[in-house]
Every structure is written in C-alpha cells, then in structure tokens.
Amino acid sequence: MSAGPGPTRFTLGFAPGELANHYQHAALLGIATIEEYDAAADRFLGGPRARTTRECTRRLGRYAGDLVRWDSATGEFGVLRRDRIIRTYYKLDLTLYRRRYPTDLDYFNAQCRKT
C-alpha cells in the first residue's frame, strides 16, 4: 500500500503498485508530485466530507460496500473499497461522455449504482 506523508492516514492508500498507475490523474487536479496526489486521495476519500461533496455506498454486486464521493465544487471524484483501499481518485472531465452522462451528477449516480 502507498504511504503518505505524515503520521495520520484516513485510508490504507492505493493497493500495491496502483499509486503509480493512478498518478496520471494528478495534472487535472493541479497536483505536482505523487506524494501530494496520494495524500489528496487519502484526505478526499477518508477525511471529513465537504458540504459540496456527495457520497453513496454501492449496495450490490462485486463493488458492494464501496464508498463513492464526488465534490460538485472541485470536480473531485473517488472510490474507496470497503476494505479502505483507494480504488480511484480523479477530477471529472466527461467531455467525451456527455451523451451518456449529460451532467456530472448523472455520472455520480451511475457510479453509485455500479454492480
């Protein structure tokens, strides 16, 4: 698992080998380093929820128990597995998917229903 800076972690981080794969999302978030990306993902998915952040828990299928968060103000989106491992964290850019998801809220709701 990834280890972030400082002693306080909210999650168990990304699964071994996954942090580097997901770091490609850092640029859209305005994050420069892999350490900052890891810490931001940890805070967003495990820390206190902002007033503009929606949250749901997936109920069915192989993703049951996953926590899904989306912040409508910042565009941040992430999924935390039920075992507290970060599945993904990125800034929504649905430009190529607007026919399928007319709004970011539509995307969030679809991700909540994912099985």
Summary of the structure (lengths in Angstrom):
residues: 115
radius of gyration: 13.6
end to end distance: 24.7
largest distance: 43.6
contacts: 320
relative contact order: 0.18
helix: 35%
strand: 19%
